[in-house]
Amino acid sequence: MLTIDNLTYRIQGRVLMDGASARIPAGWKVGLIGRNGTGKSTLLRLIRESLTESDSAIRIGKAAKMGWVAQEVEASDRTLIEETLAADTERAQLMHAAETVTDPDELADIHERLMTTDAWSGESRAASILTGLGFSQADLSRACREFSGGWRMRAALAGVLFAEPDLLLLDEPTNYLDLEGAAWLESYLRTYPHTVLLVSHDRELLNSAVTHILALEHQKLTVHAGNYDSWQKKKAEQLALAQAQKAKQDKQKAHLQSFVDRFRAKASKATQAQSRLKMLEKMQDIVIPLEERTHPFEFPAPGELASPLFVLDNADLGYAPGQPVLRNVQLRVDNDDRIAIVGANGQGKSTLVKSIANRLNLLAGNRVAAPKVEIGYFSQDQLDELNEGENALDHVRRMRPQASDGQIRAIVANIGFNRDKAETKVEKLSGGEKVRLLLGLTALKKPHILILDEPTSHLDIDSREALIHALNDYEGAVLLITHDVYLAEATADRLWLVNDGRAAPYDGDLSDYRALVLAADKTRGGAPAIVPDEPSAPPPPPKRSESDIRRATVDIRKQISAAEREMEKHRDTIAKLDAKLANPSLYDRDPDEAVRLGTARDKAQADLDKAEEAWLAASEAYETAASA
């Protein structure tokens, strides 16, 4: 499907890729990873441009259709569903031709192609994609101009997914999605019928939606079978092996050098010493690649305050009197809280945290904060609040006017800016560097409550890991809004659900919530309705004994075990086939064998999917029987 052969590319004299090569067969779901600035988005651009370059080092299969999200949907009068349907240009042309062509033979060919491509189900499929990405049924008939830029980006993503290109290129697709939309996209990509190449720093997406990792490191490309976690494990194993081999080589070199030093001057041993000296000269050093270190984030410990730190009491929240976004909110924040706030975009998550941060006045009710409580607030919107023409030193100096120049520079260095970056104007900083500066400025306040509204959109995976460590070390309370499931699961132990004009604690974890989102009928934003606590509900019936459950579920447990064995067998088969298909020489040496292996892999994947469906059905039956 996609071949990259000896690609070298420079930007302003800086080498991004030097003789990089990789091959991606049809049907693979590939995550393109690498640190910020290594050239991932550039590589996607070069792949797109290869369509118009006959002598390109990048080639895709003949007649293959490529698709990507170029920009947000135009703010036009076309409805959302019309814009999405138009993204499949072949379907649009065929549908038009079916209404205008009069030649019977040509018309027959058109209708045959329409049936082959399942064009008649286009509207329902487009509607399914749009609602999966968070649009309501009512939105589908609204004009595109009525939506904000972020929602039009979602519409553009819906269009390219609907067109189903043979090679789908995605660059950080979850950046403009909420957690619910990201969960749906993961599920959709897993079953996407063609090849996917996506750039993402979303670890959950890279673990759940890809079959292979394409790593751009040290100006080279390498392909690895498996998801991001398996790649990391393999990389750690390779590093450990290289370190062990280097230690062994160093020991051998020291032994040889010792012999040379000891016997070089002795005539009787001169020949042996010279021989060992030649061995030393011929020995090729094992080089262990240097890993770039990510500067840590730090959130200093706040002063001690008694709980609760903050209470909203029967509060109405919103922007205009008489038009509350959220009603009768009754929530509190304590010292040790780690809370992820979930709910679809547009439901009021940001309204809630802005009200807690005192950036919005309450429309009704009470806000009660502990005396001297300090609240740190970070939002992506604040990136625009940084002062153009100023650098990191200027921003810190404004917050610490009494500090000396040396102290200011020390603070900026601790945030993660070296001398050059400290003096770089903010408009020249990358998105990740701006996030780091804002988080550093927030930390200077030593907040008791740290509110983070989508902090990771511009951070690479290593920086996200650093943020997780910092939040887990932080001694204050955390309120987190994020589409990054991995970040939320690693740092939060409670959920608040914002939906349908209400905000309340959610009784369950993120896995429960994601499963509910994927199973629920899509309402506005795709989120399920809040299920409030019911203190007056009758107590549950007494649980049956384990022996009763085992007797009642013996046949179901056999089905589960059989399905698990089948799944393991097919996974082993797929892993072996992937190892063979990952060999670049296979496609030149024996293309027919490559096709055979690809077909065998497709069958193994289909068998695995069937076994997983059987396992899920049996597991659900077991849970039902066990709780009956």
LUMFI-221899 format. One record per residue (C-alpha): y, x negated, z. Coordinates in steps of 0.5 Angstrom, whole numbers, m for minus. Example, Ala and Ser with C-alpha at 12.3 -4.5 7.8 and 13.67 -1.06 7.14 Angstrom:
BEGIN
[[m9 m25 16]] [[m2 m27 14]] 
% end
This chain:
BEGIN
[[0 0 0]] [[5 m5 2]] [[5 m13 1]] [[10 m18 3]] [[8 m25 0]] [[12 m31 2]] [[18 m28 4]] [[24 m32 5]] [[31 m29 7]] [[37 m32 10]] [[44 m29 13]] [[50 m33 13]] [[46 m39 13]] [[41 m37 19]] [[34 m36 17]] [[31 m29 19]] [[24 m30 15]] [[21 m36 12]] [[15 m36 8]] [[13 m29 12]] [[7 m25 9]] [[3 m19 11]] [[m1 m14 8]] [[m1 m6 10]] [[m7 m2 7]] [[m5 6 6]] [[m6 10 12]] [[m4 5 17]] [[1 7 22]] [[5 0 24]] [[10 m1 29]] [[15 m7 27]] [[17 m11 33]] [[21 m17 35]] [[27 m18 39]] [[34 m16 37]] [[37 m20 32]] [[30 m23 29]] [[31 m18 23]] [[27 m12 23]] [[32 m7 20]] [[34 m12 15]] [[26 m12 13]] [[26 m5 13]] [[32 m5 8]] [[29 m11 4]] [[23 m6 3]] [[27 0 1]] [[31 m5 m4]] [[24 m8 m7]] [[24 m1 m11]] [[29 m3 m16]] [[27 m11 m16]] [[22 m13 m21]] [[21 m20 m18]] [[21 m18 m11]] [[17 m22 m6]] [[15 m14 m3]] [[11 m10 m7]] [[8 m3 m6]] [[3 1 m9]] [[4 4 m16]] [[7 11 m16]] [[8 11 m9]] [[13 15 m6]] [[18 12 m1]] [[22 15 4]] [[27 14 10]] [[33 17 14]] [[39 14 10]] [[44 17 14]] [[46 24 17]] [[45 30 13]] [[52 32 10]] [[56 37 14]] [[55 42 8]] [[55 50 8]] [[47 49 6]] [[43 52 12]] [[39 48 16]] [[32 50 12]] [[35 49 5]] [[37 42 7]] [[30 41 9]] [[27 44 4]] [[31 40 m1]] [[29 33 1]] [[22 34 m2]] [[25 33 m9]] [[19 34 m13]] [[18 41 m10]] [[25 43 m11]] [[24 41 m18]] [[17 45 m19]] [[20 51 m15]] [[26 51 m20]] [[22 50 m26]] [[17 56 m24]] [[22 60 m25]] [[25 58 m31]] [[20 55 m36]] [[17 60 m41]] [[12 56 m44]] [[5 58 m41]] [[1 52 m42]] [[7 48 m38]] [[8 54 m33]] [[0 53 m32]] [[1 46 m30]] [[7 47 m26]] [[3 52 m22]] [[m3 48 m21]] [[2 42 m18]] [[5 47 m13]] [[m2 49 m11]] [[m4 42 m10]] [[2 40 m6]] [[1 46 m2]] [[8 48 m4]] [[8 55 m2]] [[7 54 5]] [[14 49 5]] [[18 54 9]] [[13 55 15]] [[12 47 15]] [[19 46 15]] [[21 51 20]] [[15 48 24]] [[18 41 24]] [[25 43 25]] [[23 47 31]] [[19 41 34]] [[25 36 33]] [[29 41 38]] [[32 47 33]] [[31 54 35]] [[29 59 30]] [[36 62 30]] [[39 55 28]] [[35 55 21]] [[39 60 18]] [[46 56 21]] [[50 52 16]] [[49 44 17]] [[57 43 18]] [[56 47 25]] [[52 42 28]] [[54 35 31]] [[53 28 28]] [[47 27 33]] [[44 34 31]] [[45 33 23]] [[41 26 24]] [[35 30 27]] [[36 34 21]] [[35 28 16]] [[29 26 20]] [[26 33 19]] [[28 32 11]] [[24 26 11]] [[18 28 15]] [[18 34 10]] [[18 30 4]] [[12 27 6]] [[13 20 3]] [[7 15 2]] [[10 10 6]] [[15 13 11]] [[20 8 14]] [[23 10 21]] [[28 5 24]] [[29 7 32]] [[27 15 30]] [[27 17 38]] [[35 14 39]] [[37 21 37]] [[32 25 40]] [[31 28 47]] [[24 27 51]] [[22 33 48]] [[23 31 41]] [[20 24 42]] [[14 27 45]] [[13 32 39]] [[15 26 34]] [[9 22 37]] [[4 27 36]] [[6 29 29]] [[6 21 27]] [[m1 21 30]] [[m3 26 25]] [[1 24 19]] [[m3 23 13]] [[0 17 10]] [[3 10 11]] [[8 9 17]] [[12 3 18]] [[17 4 24]] [[22 0 28]] [[22 2 35]] [[23 m1 42]] [[20 6 45]] [[14 3 48]] [[11 10 49]] [[11 11 42]] [[9 4 40]] [[3 6 44]] [[1 13 42]] [[3 13 35]] [[1 7 32]] [[m6 4 30]] [[m3 m3 28]] [[3 m8 30]] [[7 m12 25]] [[10 m18 29]] [[16 m21 27]] [[17 m28 31]] [[19 m35 29]] [[21 m33 22]] [[14 m30 21]] [[10 m24 20]] [[3 m23 24]] [[m1 m16 24]] [[m5 m14 30]] [[m10 m8 30]] [[m8 m4 36]] [[m2 m1 40]] [[3 m5 43]] [[0 m6 50]] [[m6 m9 46]] [[m2 m13 42]] [[1 m16 49]] [[m5 m17 52]] [[m8 m21 46]] [[m1 m25 46]] [[m2 m27 53]] [[m9 m29 52]] [[m7 m33 46]] [[m2 m36 50]] [[m6 m38 56]] [[m11 m41 51]] [[m6 m45 47]] [[m4 m48 54]] [[m11 m49 56]] [[m12 m53 50]] [[m5 m57 51]] [[m7 m59 58]] [[m14 m61 55]] [[m10 m65 50]] [[m5 m68 54]] [[m11 m70 59]] [[m15 m74 53]] [[m8 m77 51]] [[m7 m80 58]] [[m14 m83 58]] [[m13 m86 51]] [[m6 m89 53]] [[m9 m91 59]] [[m14 m95 56]] [[m9 m98 51]] [[m5 m100 56]] [[m10 m103 60]] [[m14 m107 55]] [[m9 m108 49]] [[m8 m116 51]] [[m15 m117 52]] [[m18 m121 46]] [[m25 m118 48]] [[m22 m111 48]] [[m17 m111 43]] [[m21 m108 37]] [[m22 m102 42]] [[m15 m101 44]] [[m13 m101 37]] [[m18 m96 35]] [[m15 m91 41]] [[m8 m93 39]] [[m10 m90 32]] [[m13 m84 35]] [[m7 m83 39]] [[m2 m83 33]] [[m7 m78 29]] [[m7 m73 34]] [[m3 m67 32]] [[1 m64 38]] [[m1 m57 40]] [[6 m54 41]] [[7 m48 45]] [[12 m43 42]] [[18 m42 47]] [[19 m35 49]] [[26 m33 50]] [[28 m31 57]] [[31 m24 58]] [[37 m24 63]] [[35 m20 69]] [[39 m14 71]] [[41 m13 78]] [[44 m7 82]] [[46 m10 89]] [[44 m6 96]] [[49 m1 98]] [[51 0 105]] [[47 5 109]] [[48 12 109]] [[45 18 113]] [[41 23 108]] [[43 27 104]] [[47 23 100]] [[49 29 96]] [[48 37 96]] [[50 42 90]] [[50 49 94]] [[50 55 90]] [[54 51 84]] [[56 54 77]] [[57 48 73]] [[61 48 66]] [[67 46 62]] [[71 53 62]] [[72 58 67]] [[67 64 67]] [[63 60 62]] [[58 56 66]] [[53 52 63]] [[48 52 69]] [[48 57 75]] [[47 57 82]] [[45 50 82]] [[42 48 89]] [[40 41 89]] [[40 35 94]] [[40 27 93]] [[37 23 99]] [[37 16 100]] [[30 14 97]] [[30 19 91]] [[28 17 84]] [[29 23 80]] [[28 24 72]] [[32 30 69]] [[28 33 64]] [[30 38 59]] [[32 39 52]] [[39 37 49]] [[44 42 50]] [[41 45 56]] [[46 42 61]] [[43 35 63]] [[49 31 62]] [[53 37 65]] [[49 36 71]] [[50 29 72]] [[57 29 70]] [[58 34 76]] [[55 30 81]] [[59 24 79]] [[65 28 80]] [[67 28 73]] [[67 35 72]] [[70 40 77]] [[65 46 80]] [[66 53 77]] [[64 56 83]] [[60 53 89]] [[60 47 94]] [[59 40 93]] [[58 36 99]] [[58 28 99]] [[56 24 105]] [[63 20 107]] [[64 14 104]] [[58 15 99]] [[59 11 92]] [[56 14 86]] [[55 9 80]] [[55 13 73]] [[53 10 66]] [[53 14 60]] [[52 12 52]] [[59 16 52]] [[62 10 56]] [[61 5 50]] [[67 8 47]] [[71 7 54]] [[71 m1 53]] [[77 m3 51]] [[78 m6 44]] [[81 m13 44]] [[79 m15 51]] [[72 m19 53]] [[68 m19 59]] [[72 m23 63]] [[78 m18 62]] [[74 m12 64]] [[71 m15 71]] [[78 m18 72]] [[81 m11 72]] [[75 m9 78]] [[76 m15 82]] [[84 m17 81]] [[84 m21 87]] [[78 m26 85]] [[79 m33 82]] [[78 m35 75]] [[71 m39 77]] [[69 m33 81]] [[70 m28 75]] [[66 m33 71]] [[61 m33 76]] [[60 m25 76]] [[60 m25 68]] [[55 m30 68]] [[51 m26 73]] [[51 m20 69]] [[48 m24 63]] [[54 m27 59]] [[54 m34 57]] [[61 m38 56]] [[61 m36 49]] [[59 m29 50]] [[64 m28 56]] [[70 m29 51]] [[68 m25 46]] [[72 m19 44]] [[68 m12 46]] [[68 m10 39]] [[64 m16 37]] [[59 m15 42]] [[52 m12 40]] [[50 m5 42]] [[45 m8 47]] [[51 m13 50]] [[55 m7 51]] [[50 m3 55]] [[49 m10 59]] [[56 m10 61]] [[57 m3 63]] [[51 m3 67]] [[54 m10 70]] [[61 m6 72]] [[57 0 75]] [[53 m5 79]] [[60 m8 82]] [[61 m2 85]] [[55 m3 90]] [[53 5 89]] [[49 9 93]] [[47 14 88]] [[46 11 81]] [[46 16 75]] [[44 13 68]] [[44 18 62]] [[40 15 56]] [[41 7 58]] [[36 4 54]] [[38 7 46]] [[41 0 45]] [[36 m5 49]] [[30 m8 46]] [[23 m8 50]] [[24 m14 54]] [[31 m11 56]] [[28 m5 58]] [[22 m8 62]] [[28 m12 66]] [[32 m5 67]] [[25 m3 70]] [[24 m8 75]] [[32 m8 77]] [[31 0 78]] [[25 m1 82]] [[28 m7 87]] [[34 m3 88]] [[35 0 95]] [[39 6 93]] [[38 13 90]] [[37 14 82]] [[38 20 77]] [[35 18 70]] [[36 22 64]] [[32 18 58]] [[28 20 52]] [[24 13 54]] [[18 16 57]] [[15 9 59]] [[22 8 63]] [[22 14 67]] [[14 14 69]] [[15 7 71]] [[21 8 76]] [[22 16 77]] [[17 20 82]] [[20 27 82]] [[23 31 76]] [[29 36 76]] [[28 41 70]] [[34 43 66]] [[33 49 62]] [[36 56 60]] [[42 56 65]] [[38 53 71]] [[37 47 74]] [[31 46 79]] [[25 41 82]] [[19 41 77]] [[13 41 81]] [[9 36 76]] [[9 29 73]] [[12 27 66]] [[5 28 63]] [[4 35 66]] [[11 36 63]] [[10 33 56]] [[3 37 55]] [[7 43 57]] [[12 42 52]] [[7 40 46]] [[4 47 48]] [[9 51 49]] [[13 56 44]] [[19 53 42]] [[25 56 45]] [[32 53 44]] [[31 45 45]] [[23 46 45]] [[23 46 52]] [[19 51 56]] [[22 56 61]] [[23 53 69]] [[18 56 73]] [[21 56 80]] [[18 55 87]] [[15 61 89]] [[15 61 97]] [[13 68 98]] [[7 67 93]] [[0 69 96]] [[m4 63 98]] [[m10 60 93]] [[m17 62 94]] [[m21 57 98]] [[m24 52 94]] [[m32 52 92]] [[m36 46 94]] [[m37 40 90]] [[m45 42 89]] [[m43 49 87]] [[m38 46 82]] [[m43 41 79]] [[m49 46 79]] [[m44 51 75]] [[m41 46 70]] [[m48 42 69]] [[m48 43 61]] [[m41 42 60]] [[m41 35 63]] [[m47 34 59]] [[m42 36 53]] [[m36 31 56]] [[m41 25 56]] [[m44 26 49]] [[m37 27 46]] [[m35 20 50]] [[m40 16 47]] [[m39 19 40]] [[m31 17 41]] [[m33 10 44]] [[m38 9 38]] [[m33 11 33]] [[m27 7 36]] [[m32 1 36]] [[m33 2 28]] [[m26 3 27]] [[m24 m4 31]] [[m29 m8 27]] [[m27 m5 20]] [[m19 m6 22]] [[m21 m13 23]] [[m24 m14 16]] [[m18 m10 13]] [[m13 m15 17]] [[m16 m21 13]] [[m11 m22 7]] [[m16 m25 3]] [[m20 m19 2]] [[m16 m16 m3]] [[m15 m22 m8]] [[m23 m24 m7]] [[m26 m17 m7]] [[m21 m11 m8]] [[m27 m6 m9]] [[m30 m8 m2]] [[m23 m7 1]] [[m23 0 m2]] [[m30 1 1]] [[m28 m1 8]] [[m22 3 7]] [[m26 9 6]] [[m31 8 11]] [[m25 7 16]] [[m22 14 14]] [[m29 17 15]] [[m29 14 22]] [[m22 16 24]] [[m24 23 22]] [[m31 23 26]] [[m27 20 32]] [[m22 26 31]] [[m27 31 31]] [[m30 28 37]] [[m24 28 41]] [[m23 35 39]] [[m30 36 42]] [[m28 32 48]] [[m22 36 49]] [[m25 43 49]] [[m31 41 54]] [[m26 38 59]] [[m21 44 58]] [[m28 49 59]] [[m30 44 65]] [[m23 45 69]] [[m23 53 68]] [[m30 53 70]] [[m29 48 76]] [[m22 52 78]] [[m26 59 77]] 
% end
